[in-house]
Amino acid sequence: MKRHPMEPGKLVAGLVVLGVATVYGLDAAGEWDVRTLVPLMVLVGGLCAAGVVSALTYLARRKRARGTESPTP
């Protein structure tokens, strides 16, 4: 199987969505009483955090690629 690069932004986004889905599931089962807007605000904040992580990862990879190039004489 072909290897793919690690993408931390997608990992953060997936964990946030999984967490919000768990909260909604517990609320639907009657185990937890959560106001409707709280998970939505957490979702928006988590997706913003995933965007920041993705941008930082992009910048770090770009800087590393730029640093490994050999200078032309």
mmCIF file of the N, C-alpha and C atoms, coordinates in Angstrom:
data_MODEL
# 
_entry.id   MODEL 
# 
loop_
_atom_site.group_PDB 
_atom_site.id 
_atom_site.type_symbol 
_atom_site.label_atom_id 
_atom_site.label_alt_id 
_atom_site.label_comp_id 
_atom_site.label_asym_id 
_atom_site.label_entity_id 
_atom_site.label_seq_id 
_atom_site.pdbx_PDB_ins_code 
_atom_site.Cartn_x 
_atom_site.Cartn_y 
_atom_site.Cartn_z 
_atom_site.occupancy 
_atom_site.B_iso_or_equiv 
_atom_site.pdbx_formal_charge 
_atom_site.auth_seq_id 
_atom_site.auth_comp_id 
_atom_site.auth_asym_id 
_atom_site.auth_atom_id 
_atom_site.pdbx_PDB_model_num 
ATOM 1   N N  . MET A 1 1  ? 0.842   -1.170 0.000  1.00 0.00 ? 1  MET A N  1 
ATOM 2   C CA . MET A 1 1  ? 0.000   0.000  0.000  1.00 0.00 ? 1  MET A CA 1 
ATOM 3   C C  . MET A 1 1  ? 0.891   1.239  0.000  1.00 0.00 ? 1  MET A C  1 
ATOM 4   N N  . LYS A 1 2  ? 0.505   2.220  -0.754 1.00 0.00 ? 2  LYS A N  1 
ATOM 5   C CA . LYS A 1 2  ? 1.274   3.449  -0.878 1.00 0.00 ? 2  LYS A CA 1 
ATOM 6   C C  . LYS A 1 2  ? 1.157   4.277  0.407  1.00 0.00 ? 2  LYS A C  1 
ATOM 7   N N  . ARG A 1 3  ? 2.301   4.780  0.884  1.00 0.00 ? 3  ARG A N  1 
ATOM 8   C CA . ARG A 1 3  ? 2.296   5.609  2.098  1.00 0.00 ? 3  ARG A CA 1 
ATOM 9   C C  . ARG A 1 3  ? 1.788   7.011  1.766  1.00 0.00 ? 3  ARG A C  1 
ATOM 10  N N  . HIS A 1 4  ? 1.135   7.600  2.715  1.00 0.00 ? 4  HIS A N  1 
ATOM 11  C CA . HIS A 1 4  ? 0.644   8.956  2.536  1.00 0.00 ? 4  HIS A CA 1 
ATOM 12  C C  . HIS A 1 4  ? 1.173   9.822  3.669  1.00 0.00 ? 4  HIS A C  1 
ATOM 13  N N  . PRO A 1 5  ? 1.247   11.127 3.447  1.00 0.00 ? 5  PRO A N  1 
ATOM 14  C CA . PRO A 1 5  ? 1.780   12.008 4.494  1.00 0.00 ? 5  PRO A CA 1 
ATOM 15  C C  . PRO A 1 5  ? 0.789   12.155 5.654  1.00 0.00 ? 5  PRO A C  1 
ATOM 16  N N  . MET A 1 6  ? 1.327   12.335 6.841  1.00 0.00 ? 6  MET A N  1 
ATOM 17  C CA . MET A 1 6  ? 0.503   12.568 8.022  1.00 0.00 ? 6  MET A CA 1 
ATOM 18  C C  . MET A 1 6  ? -0.104  13.964 7.920  1.00 0.00 ? 6  MET A C  1 
ATOM 19  N N  . GLU A 1 7  ? -1.402  14.055 8.146  1.00 0.00 ? 7  GLU A N  1 
ATOM 20  C CA . GLU A 1 7  ? -2.092  15.347 8.094  1.00 0.00 ? 7  GLU A CA 1 
ATOM 21  C C  . GLU A 1 7  ? -2.765  15.610 9.439  1.00 0.00 ? 7  GLU A C  1 
ATOM 22  N N  . PRO A 1 8  ? -2.075  16.323 10.333 1.00 0.00 ? 8  PRO A N  1 
ATOM 23  C CA . PRO A 1 8  ? -2.606  16.558 11.678 1.00 0.00 ? 8  PRO A CA 1 
ATOM 24  C C  . PRO A 1 8  ? -3.905  17.361 11.694 1.00 0.00 ? 8  PRO A C  1 
ATOM 25  N N  . GLY A 1 9  ? -4.102  18.247 10.723 1.00 0.00 ? 9  GLY A N  1 
ATOM 26  C CA . GLY A 1 9  ? -5.341  19.032 10.682 1.00 0.00 ? 9  GLY A CA 1 
ATOM 27  C C  . GLY A 1 9  ? -6.559  18.147 10.497 1.00 0.00 ? 9  GLY A C  1 
ATOM 28  N N  . LYS A 1 10 ? -6.443  17.159 9.635  1.00 0.00 ? 10 LYS A N  1 
ATOM 29  C CA . LYS A 1 10 ? -7.548  16.227 9.429  1.00 0.00 ? 10 LYS A CA 1 
ATOM 30  C C  . LYS A 1 10 ? -7.786  15.369 10.667 1.00 0.00 ? 10 LYS A C  1 
ATOM 31  N N  . LEU A 1 11 ? -6.709  15.030 11.371 1.00 0.00 ? 11 LEU A N  1 
ATOM 32  C CA . LEU A 1 11 ? -6.842  14.272 12.612 1.00 0.00 ? 11 LEU A CA 1 
ATOM 33  C C  . LEU A 1 11 ? -7.605  15.083 13.647 1.00 0.00 ? 11 LEU A C  1 
ATOM 34  N N  . VAL A 1 12 ? -7.250  16.344 13.806 1.00 0.00 ? 12 VAL A N  1 
ATOM 35  C CA . VAL A 1 12 ? -7.933  17.209 14.771 1.00 0.00 ? 12 VAL A CA 1 
ATOM 36  C C  . VAL A 1 12 ? -9.397  17.377 14.392 1.00 0.00 ? 12 VAL A C  1 
ATOM 37  N N  . ALA A 1 13 ? -9.672  17.613 13.117 1.00 0.00 ? 13 ALA A N  1 
ATOM 38  C CA . ALA A 1 13 ? -11.056 17.774 12.671 1.00 0.00 ? 13 ALA A CA 1 
ATOM 39  C C  . ALA A 1 13 ? -11.870 16.506 12.927 1.00 0.00 ? 13 ALA A C  1 
ATOM 40  N N  . GLY A 1 14 ? -11.285 15.354 12.642 1.00 0.00 ? 14 GLY A N  1 
ATOM 41  C CA . GLY A 1 14 ? -11.990 14.099 12.863 1.00 0.00 ? 14 GLY A CA 1 
ATOM 42  C C  . GLY A 1 14 ? -12.284 13.848 14.331 1.00 0.00 ? 14 GLY A C  1 
ATOM 43  N N  . LEU A 1 15 ? -11.325 14.144 15.198 1.00 0.00 ? 15 LEU A N  1 
ATOM 44  C CA . LEU A 1 15 ? -11.543 13.956 16.629 1.00 0.00 ? 15 LEU A CA 1 
ATOM 45  C C  . LEU A 1 15 ? -12.611 14.911 17.169 1.00 0.00 ? 15 LEU A C  1 
ATOM 46  N N  . VAL A 1 16 ? -12.625 16.133 16.664 1.00 0.00 ? 16 VAL A N  1 
ATOM 47  C CA . VAL A 1 16 ? -13.638 17.097 17.103 1.00 0.00 ? 16 VAL A CA 1 
ATOM 48  C C  . VAL A 1 16 ? -15.027 16.641 16.672 1.00 0.00 ? 16 VAL A C  1 
ATOM 49  N N  . VAL A 1 17 ? -15.159 16.219 15.426 1.00 0.00 ? 17 VAL A N  1 
ATOM 50  C CA . VAL A 1 17 ? -16.465 15.769 14.934 1.00 0.00 ? 17 VAL A CA 1 
ATOM 51  C C  . VAL A 1 17 ? -16.907 14.511 15.686 1.00 0.00 ? 17 VAL A C  1 
ATOM 52  N N  . LEU A 1 18 ? -15.986 13.603 15.953 1.00 0.00 ? 18 LEU A N  1 
ATOM 53  C CA . LEU A 1 18 ? -16.307 12.397 16.704 1.00 0.00 ? 18 LEU A CA 1 
ATOM 54  C C  . LEU A 1 18 ? -16.766 12.739 18.123 1.00 0.00 ? 18 LEU A C  1 
ATOM 55  N N  . GLY A 1 19 ? -16.112 13.698 18.749 1.00 0.00 ? 19 GLY A N  1 
ATOM 56  C CA . GLY A 1 19 ? -16.503 14.132 20.087 1.00 0.00 ? 19 GLY A CA 1 
ATOM 57  C C  . GLY A 1 19 ? -17.883 14.763 20.112 1.00 0.00 ? 19 GLY A C  1 
ATOM 58  N N  . VAL A 1 20 ? -18.168 15.618 19.137 1.00 0.00 ? 20 VAL A N  1 
ATOM 59  C CA . VAL A 1 20 ? -19.486 16.261 19.075 1.00 0.00 ? 20 VAL A CA 1 
ATOM 60  C C  . VAL A 1 20 ? -20.574 15.222 18.797 1.00 0.00 ? 20 VAL A C  1 
ATOM 61  N N  . ALA A 1 21 ? -20.281 14.247 17.932 1.00 0.00 ? 21 ALA A N  1 
ATOM 62  C CA . ALA A 1 21 ? -21.252 13.188 17.658 1.00 0.00 ? 21 ALA A CA 1 
ATOM 63  C C  . ALA A 1 21 ? -21.523 12.359 18.914 1.00 0.00 ? 21 ALA A C  1 
ATOM 64  N N  . THR A 1 22 ? -20.490 12.117 19.716 1.00 0.00 ? 22 THR A N  1 
ATOM 65  C CA . THR A 1 22 ? -20.673 11.380 20.967 1.00 0.00 ? 22 THR A CA 1 
ATOM 66  C C  . THR A 1 22 ? -21.550 12.161 21.930 1.00 0.00 ? 22 THR A C  1 
ATOM 67  N N  . VAL A 1 23 ? -21.322 13.462 22.013 1.00 0.00 ? 23 VAL A N  1 
ATOM 68  C CA . VAL A 1 23 ? -22.143 14.300 22.899 1.00 0.00 ? 23 VAL A CA 1 
ATOM 69  C C  . VAL A 1 23 ? -23.598 14.284 22.454 1.00 0.00 ? 23 VAL A C  1 
ATOM 70  N N  . TYR A 1 24 ? -23.845 14.427 21.154 1.00 0.00 ? 24 TYR A N  1 
ATOM 71  C CA . TYR A 1 24 ? -25.221 14.385 20.660 1.00 0.00 ? 24 TYR A CA 1 
ATOM 72  C C  . TYR A 1 24 ? -25.843 13.010 20.890 1.00 0.00 ? 24 TYR A C  1 
ATOM 73  N N  . GLY A 1 25 ? -25.056 11.952 20.737 1.00 0.00 ? 25 GLY A N  1 
ATOM 74  C CA . GLY A 1 25 ? -25.567 10.610 20.990 1.00 0.00 ? 25 GLY A CA 1 
ATOM 75  C C  . GLY A 1 25 ? -25.954 10.400 22.445 1.00 0.00 ? 25 GLY A C  1 
ATOM 76  N N  . LEU A 1 26 ? -25.096 10.864 23.355 1.00 0.00 ? 26 LEU A N  1 
ATOM 77  C CA . LEU A 1 26 ? -25.427 10.761 24.774 1.00 0.00 ? 26 LEU A CA 1 
ATOM 78  C C  . LEU A 1 26 ? -26.639 11.604 25.136 1.00 0.00 ? 26 LEU A C  1 
ATOM 79  N N  . ASP A 1 27 ? -26.782 12.748 24.492 1.00 0.00 ? 27 ASP A N  1 
ATOM 80  C CA . ASP A 1 27 ? -27.941 13.598 24.731 1.00 0.00 ? 27 ASP A CA 1 
ATOM 81  C C  . ASP A 1 27 ? -29.213 12.914 24.223 1.00 0.00 ? 27 ASP A C  1 
ATOM 82  N N  . ALA A 1 28 ? -29.139 12.274 23.071 1.00 0.00 ? 28 ALA A N  1 
ATOM 83  C CA . ALA A 1 28 ? -30.309 11.586 22.512 1.00 0.00 ? 28 ALA A CA 1 
ATOM 84  C C  . ALA A 1 28 ? -30.700 10.374 23.352 1.00 0.00 ? 28 ALA A C  1 
ATOM 85  N N  . ALA A 1 29 ? -29.707 9.727  23.970 1.00 0.00 ? 29 ALA A N  1 
ATOM 86  C CA . ALA A 1 29 ? -29.990 8.552  24.798 1.00 0.00 ? 29 ALA A CA 1 
ATOM 87  C C  . ALA A 1 29 ? -30.512 8.938  26.184 1.00 0.00 ? 29 ALA A C  1 
ATOM 88  N N  . GLY A 1 30 ? -30.451 10.214 26.508 1.00 0.00 ? 30 GLY A N  1 
ATOM 89  C CA . GLY A 1 30 ? -30.934 10.677 27.805 1.00 0.00 ? 30 GLY A CA 1 
ATOM 90  C C  . GLY A 1 30 ? -29.896 10.574 28.914 1.00 0.00 ? 30 GLY A C  1 
ATOM 91  N N  . GLU A 1 31 ? -28.668 10.246 28.567 1.00 0.00 ? 31 GLU A N  1 
ATOM 92  C CA . GLU A 1 31 ? -27.605 10.119 29.556 1.00 0.00 ? 31 GLU A CA 1 
ATOM 93  C C  . GLU A 1 31 ? -27.017 11.466 29.958 1.00 0.00 ? 31 GLU A C  1 
ATOM 94  N N  . TRP A 1 32 ? -27.138 12.438 29.088 1.00 0.00 ? 32 TRP A N  1 
ATOM 95  C CA . TRP A 1 32 ? -26.514 13.727 29.317 1.00 0.00 ? 32 TRP A CA 1 
ATOM 96  C C  . TRP A 1 32 ? -27.460 14.800 28.806 1.00 0.00 ? 32 TRP A C  1 
ATOM 97  N N  . ASP A 1 33 ? -27.592 15.881 29.534 1.00 0.00 ? 33 ASP A N  1 
ATOM 98  C CA . ASP A 1 33 ? -28.458 16.971 29.114 1.00 0.00 ? 33 ASP A CA 1 
ATOM 99  C C  . ASP A 1 33 ? -27.572 18.140 28.674 1.00 0.00 ? 33 ASP A C  1 
ATOM 100 N N  . VAL A 1 34 ? -27.546 18.391 27.369 1.00 0.00 ? 34 VAL A N  1 
ATOM 101 C CA . VAL A 1 34 ? -26.672 19.414 26.809 1.00 0.00 ? 34 VAL A CA 1 
ATOM 102 C C  . VAL A 1 34 ? -27.523 20.410 26.031 1.00 0.00 ? 34 VAL A C  1 
ATOM 103 N N  . ARG A 1 35 ? -27.229 21.691 26.217 1.00 0.00 ? 35 ARG A N  1 
ATOM 104 C CA . ARG A 1 35 ? -27.908 22.703 25.413 1.00 0.00 ? 35 ARG A CA 1 
ATOM 105 C C  . ARG A 1 35 ? -27.477 22.552 23.968 1.00 0.00 ? 35 ARG A C  1 
ATOM 106 N N  . THR A 1 36 ? -28.355 22.901 23.043 1.00 0.00 ? 36 THR A N  1 
ATOM 107 C CA . THR A 1 36 ? -28.118 22.669 21.623 1.00 0.00 ? 36 THR A CA 1 
ATOM 108 C C  . THR A 1 36 ? -26.923 23.452 21.088 1.00 0.00 ? 36 THR A C  1 
ATOM 109 N N  . LEU A 1 37 ? -26.729 24.667 21.530 1.00 0.00 ? 37 LEU A N  1 
ATOM 110 C CA . LEU A 1 37 ? -25.679 25.505 20.956 1.00 0.00 ? 37 LEU A CA 1 
ATOM 111 C C  . LEU A 1 37 ? -24.269 25.158 21.438 1.00 0.00 ? 37 LEU A C  1 
ATOM 112 N N  . VAL A 1 38 ? -24.156 24.498 22.569 1.00 0.00 ? 38 VAL A N  1 
ATOM 113 C CA . VAL A 1 38 ? -22.821 24.204 23.109 1.00 0.00 ? 38 VAL A CA 1 
ATOM 114 C C  . VAL A 1 38 ? -22.021 23.298 22.171 1.00 0.00 ? 38 VAL A C  1 
ATOM 115 N N  . PRO A 1 39 ? -22.561 22.150 21.728 1.00 0.00 ? 39 PRO A N  1 
ATOM 116 C CA . PRO A 1 39 ? -21.767 21.326 20.800 1.00 0.00 ? 39 PRO A CA 1 
ATOM 117 C C  . PRO A 1 39 ? -21.489 22.021 19.464 1.00 0.00 ? 39 PRO A C  1 
ATOM 118 N N  . LEU A 1 40 ? -22.406 22.860 19.022 1.00 0.00 ? 40 LEU A N  1 
ATOM 119 C CA . LEU A 1 40 ? -22.176 23.578 17.765 1.00 0.00 ? 40 LEU A CA 1 
ATOM 120 C C  . LEU A 1 40 ? -21.031 24.576 17.903 1.00 0.00 ? 40 LEU A C  1 
ATOM 121 N N  . MET A 1 41 ? -20.965 25.248 19.043 1.00 0.00 ? 41 MET A N  1 
ATOM 122 C CA . MET A 1 41 ? -19.857 26.173 19.268 1.00 0.00 ? 41 MET A CA 1 
ATOM 123 C C  . MET A 1 41 ? -18.539 25.420 19.387 1.00 0.00 ? 41 MET A C  1 
ATOM 124 N N  . VAL A 1 42 ? -18.561 24.266 20.036 1.00 0.00 ? 42 VAL A N  1 
ATOM 125 C CA . VAL A 1 42 ? -17.357 23.441 20.143 1.00 0.00 ? 42 VAL A CA 1 
ATOM 126 C C  . VAL A 1 42 ? -16.932 22.967 18.759 1.00 0.00 ? 42 VAL A C  1 
ATOM 127 N N  . LEU A 1 43 ? -17.905 22.600 17.920 1.00 0.00 ? 43 LEU A N  1 
ATOM 128 C CA . LEU A 1 43 ? -17.605 22.152 16.561 1.00 0.00 ? 43 LEU A CA 1 
ATOM 129 C C  . LEU A 1 43 ? -16.945 23.269 15.750 1.00 0.00 ? 43 LEU A C  1 
ATOM 130 N N  . VAL A 1 44 ? -17.490 24.461 15.812 1.00 0.00 ? 44 VAL A N  1 
ATOM 131 C CA . VAL A 1 44 ? -16.915 25.583 15.067 1.00 0.00 ? 44 VAL A CA 1 
ATOM 132 C C  . VAL A 1 44 ? -15.507 25.906 15.578 1.00 0.00 ? 44 VAL A C  1 
ATOM 133 N N  . GLY A 1 45 ? -15.344 25.933 16.887 1.00 0.00 ? 45 GLY A N  1 
ATOM 134 C CA . GLY A 1 45 ? -14.021 26.202 17.455 1.00 0.00 ? 45 GLY A CA 1 
ATOM 135 C C  . GLY A 1 45 ? -13.015 25.115 17.105 1.00 0.00 ? 45 GLY A C  1 
ATOM 136 N N  . GLY A 1 46 ? -13.452 23.871 17.127 1.00 0.00 ? 46 GLY A N  1 
ATOM 137 C CA . GLY A 1 46 ? -12.564 22.769 16.784 1.00 0.00 ? 46 GLY A CA 1 
ATOM 138 C C  . GLY A 1 46 ? -12.163 22.778 15.326 1.00 0.00 ? 46 GLY A C  1 
ATOM 139 N N  . LEU A 1 47 ? -13.090 23.127 14.448 1.00 0.00 ? 47 LEU A N  1 
ATOM 140 C CA . LEU A 1 47 ? -12.756 23.201 13.028 1.00 0.00 ? 47 LEU A CA 1 
ATOM 141 C C  . LEU A 1 47 ? -11.821 24.375 12.747 1.00 0.00 ? 47 LEU A C  1 
ATOM 142 N N  . CYS A 1 48 ? -11.979 25.454 13.490 1.00 0.00 ? 48 CYS A N  1 
ATOM 143 C CA . CYS A 1 48 ? -11.024 26.565 13.364 1.00 0.00 ? 48 CYS A CA 1 
ATOM 144 C C  . CYS A 1 48 ? -9.637  26.136 13.840 1.00 0.00 ? 48 CYS A C  1 
ATOM 145 N N  . ALA A 1 49 ? -9.588  25.387 14.933 1.00 0.00 ? 49 ALA A N  1 
ATOM 146 C CA . ALA A 1 49 ? -8.311  24.874 15.426 1.00 0.00 ? 49 ALA A CA 1 
ATOM 147 C C  . ALA A 1 49 ? -7.680  23.922 14.401 1.00 0.00 ? 49 ALA A C  1 
ATOM 148 N N  . ALA A 1 50 ? -8.493  23.103 13.749 1.00 0.00 ? 50 ALA A N  1 
ATOM 149 C CA . ALA A 1 50 ? -7.979  22.200 12.713 1.00 0.00 ? 50 ALA A CA 1 
ATOM 150 C C  . ALA A 1 50 ? -7.407  22.996 11.546 1.00 0.00 ? 50 ALA A C  1 
ATOM 151 N N  . GLY A 1 51 ? -8.037  24.097 11.205 1.00 0.00 ? 51 GLY A N  1 
ATOM 152 C CA . GLY A 1 51 ? -7.517  24.953 10.144 1.00 0.00 ? 51 GLY A CA 1 
ATOM 153 C C  . GLY A 1 51 ? -6.174  25.560 10.510 1.00 0.00 ? 51 GLY A C  1 
ATOM 154 N N  . VAL A 1 52 ? -6.032  25.977 11.757 1.00 0.00 ? 52 VAL A N  1 
ATOM 155 C CA . VAL A 1 52 ? -4.763  26.537 12.216 1.00 0.00 ? 52 VAL A CA 1 
ATOM 156 C C  . VAL A 1 52 ? -3.673  25.466 12.200 1.00 0.00 ? 52 VAL A C  1 
ATOM 157 N N  . VAL A 1 53 ? -4.006  24.263 12.648 1.00 0.00 ? 53 VAL A N  1 
ATOM 158 C CA . VAL A 1 53 ? -3.034  23.164 12.643 1.00 0.00 ? 53 VAL A CA 1 
ATOM 159 C C  . VAL A 1 53 ? -2.619  22.838 11.208 1.00 0.00 ? 53 VAL A C  1 
ATOM 160 N N  . SER A 1 54 ? -3.576  22.835 10.287 1.00 0.00 ? 54 SER A N  1 
ATOM 161 C CA . SER A 1 54 ? -3.256  22.561 8.883  1.00 0.00 ? 54 SER A CA 1 
ATOM 162 C C  . SER A 1 54 ? -2.327  23.632 8.309  1.00 0.00 ? 54 SER A C  1 
ATOM 163 N N  . ALA A 1 55 ? -2.606  24.891 8.629  1.00 0.00 ? 55 ALA A N  1 
ATOM 164 C CA . ALA A 1 55 ? -1.759  25.980 8.134  1.00 0.00 ? 55 ALA A CA 1 
ATOM 165 C C  . ALA A 1 55 ? -0.345  25.879 8.695  1.00 0.00 ? 55 ALA A C  1 
ATOM 166 N N  . LEU A 1 56 ? -0.231  25.567 9.979  1.00 0.00 ? 56 LEU A N  1 
ATOM 167 C CA . LEU A 1 56 ? 1.099   25.426 10.581 1.00 0.00 ? 56 LEU A CA 1 
ATOM 168 C C  . LEU A 1 56 ? 1.859   24.239 9.994  1.00 0.00 ? 56 LEU A C  1 
ATOM 169 N N  . THR A 1 57 ? 1.147   23.151 9.730  1.00 0.00 ? 57 THR A N  1 
ATOM 170 C CA . THR A 1 57 ? 1.780   21.991 9.107  1.00 0.00 ? 57 THR A CA 1 
ATOM 171 C C  . THR A 1 57 ? 2.273   22.331 7.711  1.00 0.00 ? 57 THR A C  1 
ATOM 172 N N  . TYR A 1 58 ? 1.464   23.056 6.949  1.00 0.00 ? 58 TYR A N  1 
ATOM 173 C CA . TYR A 1 58 ? 1.855   23.466 5.606  1.00 0.00 ? 58 TYR A CA 1 
ATOM 174 C C  . TYR A 1 58 ? 3.110   24.341 5.648  1.00 0.00 ? 58 TYR A C  1 
ATOM 175 N N  . LEU A 1 59 ? 3.117   25.301 6.561  1.00 0.00 ? 59 LEU A N  1 
ATOM 176 C CA . LEU A 1 59 ? 4.273   26.187 6.664  1.00 0.00 ? 59 LEU A CA 1 
ATOM 177 C C  . LEU A 1 59 ? 5.525   25.431 7.088  1.00 0.00 ? 59 LEU A C  1 
ATOM 178 N N  . ALA A 1 60 ? 5.385   24.495 8.005  1.00 0.00 ? 60 ALA A N  1 
ATOM 179 C CA . ALA A 1 60 ? 6.547   23.722 8.457  1.00 0.00 ? 60 ALA A CA 1 
ATOM 180 C C  . ALA A 1 60 ? 7.096   22.850 7.327  1.00 0.00 ? 60 ALA A C  1 
ATOM 181 N N  . ARG A 1 61 ? 6.215   22.218 6.561  1.00 0.00 ? 61 ARG A N  1 
ATOM 182 C CA . ARG A 1 61 ? 6.677   21.390 5.446  1.00 0.00 ? 61 ARG A CA 1 
ATOM 183 C C  . ARG A 1 61 ? 7.316   22.237 4.355  1.00 0.00 ? 61 ARG A C  1 
ATOM 184 N N  . ARG A 1 62 ? 6.764   23.406 4.120  1.00 0.00 ? 62 ARG A N  1 
ATOM 185 C CA . ARG A 1 62 ? 7.329   24.293 3.106  1.00 0.00 ? 62 ARG A CA 1 
ATOM 186 C C  . ARG A 1 62 ? 8.709   24.779 3.521  1.00 0.00 ? 62 ARG A C  1 
ATOM 187 N N  . LYS A 1 63 ? 8.853   25.115 4.799  1.00 0.00 ? 63 LYS A N  1 
ATOM 188 C CA . LYS A 1 63 ? 10.147  25.575 5.295  1.00 0.00 ? 63 LYS A CA 1 
ATOM 189 C C  . LYS A 1 63 ? 11.173  24.445 5.233  1.00 0.00 ? 63 LYS A C  1 
ATOM 190 N N  . ARG A 1 64 ? 10.772  23.222 5.583  1.00 0.00 ? 64 ARG A N  1 
ATOM 191 C CA . ARG A 1 64 ? 11.685  22.089 5.545  1.00 0.00 ? 64 ARG A CA 1 
ATOM 192 C C  . ARG A 1 64 ? 12.100  21.788 4.115  1.00 0.00 ? 64 ARG A C  1 
ATOM 193 N N  . ALA A 1 65 ? 11.168  21.871 3.167  1.00 0.00 ? 65 ALA A N  1 
ATOM 194 C CA . ALA A 1 65 ? 11.497  21.609 1.764  1.00 0.00 ? 65 ALA A CA 1 
ATOM 195 C C  . ALA A 1 65 ? 12.425  22.687 1.224  1.00 0.00 ? 65 ALA A C  1 
ATOM 196 N N  . ARG A 1 66 ? 12.225  23.907 1.638  1.00 0.00 ? 66 ARG A N  1 
ATOM 197 C CA . ARG A 1 66 ? 13.076  25.008 1.182  1.00 0.00 ? 66 ARG A CA 1 
ATOM 198 C C  . ARG A 1 66 ? 14.479  24.887 1.750  1.00 0.00 ? 66 ARG A C  1 
ATOM 199 N N  . GLY A 1 67 ? 14.604  24.368 2.967  1.00 0.00 ? 67 GLY A N  1 
ATOM 200 C CA . GLY A 1 67 ? 15.902  24.249 3.609  1.00 0.00 ? 67 GLY A CA 1 
ATOM 201 C C  . GLY A 1 67 ? 16.732  23.099 3.077  1.00 0.00 ? 67 GLY A C  1 
ATOM 202 N N  . THR A 1 68 ? 16.122  22.111 2.439  1.00 0.00 ? 68 THR A N  1 
ATOM 203 C CA . THR A 1 68 ? 16.860  20.951 1.963  1.00 0.00 ? 68 THR A CA 1 
ATOM 204 C C  . THR A 1 68 ? 17.330  21.107 0.520  1.00 0.00 ? 68 THR A C  1 
ATOM 205 N N  . GLU A 1 69 ? 16.893  22.154 -0.138 1.00 0.00 ? 69 GLU A N  1 
ATOM 206 C CA . GLU A 1 69 ? 17.340  22.363 -1.532 1.00 0.00 ? 69 GLU A CA 1 
ATOM 207 C C  . GLU A 1 69 ? 18.810  22.738 -1.541 1.00 0.00 ? 69 GLU A C  1 
ATOM 208 N N  . SER A 1 70 ? 19.528  22.215 -2.510 1.00 0.00 ? 70 SER A N  1 
ATOM 209 C CA . SER A 1 70 ? 20.936  22.572 -2.626 1.00 0.00 ? 70 SER A CA 1 
ATOM 210 C C  . SER A 1 70 ? 21.067  23.890 -3.394 1.00 0.00 ? 70 SER A C  1 
ATOM 211 N N  . PRO A 1 71 ? 21.922  24.773 -2.930 1.00 0.00 ? 71 PRO A N  1 
ATOM 212 C CA . PRO A 1 71 ? 22.083  26.057 -3.610 1.00 0.00 ? 71 PRO A CA 1 
ATOM 213 C C  . PRO A 1 71 ? 22.760  25.853 -4.967 1.00 0.00 ? 71 PRO A C  1 
ATOM 214 N N  . THR A 1 72 ? 22.337  26.616 -5.940 1.00 0.00 ? 72 THR A N  1 
ATOM 215 C CA . THR A 1 72 ? 22.950  26.530 -7.280 1.00 0.00 ? 72 THR A CA 1 
ATOM 216 C C  . THR A 1 72 ? 24.160  27.441 -7.325 1.00 0.00 ? 72 THR A C  1 
ATOM 217 N N  . PRO A 1 73 ? 25.279  26.940 -7.835 1.00 0.00 ? 73 PRO A N  1 
ATOM 218 C CA . PRO A 1 73 ? 26.496  27.769 -7.882 1.00 0.00 ? 73 PRO A CA 1 
ATOM 219 C C  . PRO A 1 73 ? 26.452  28.810 -8.973 1.00 0.00 ? 73 PRO A C  1 
# 
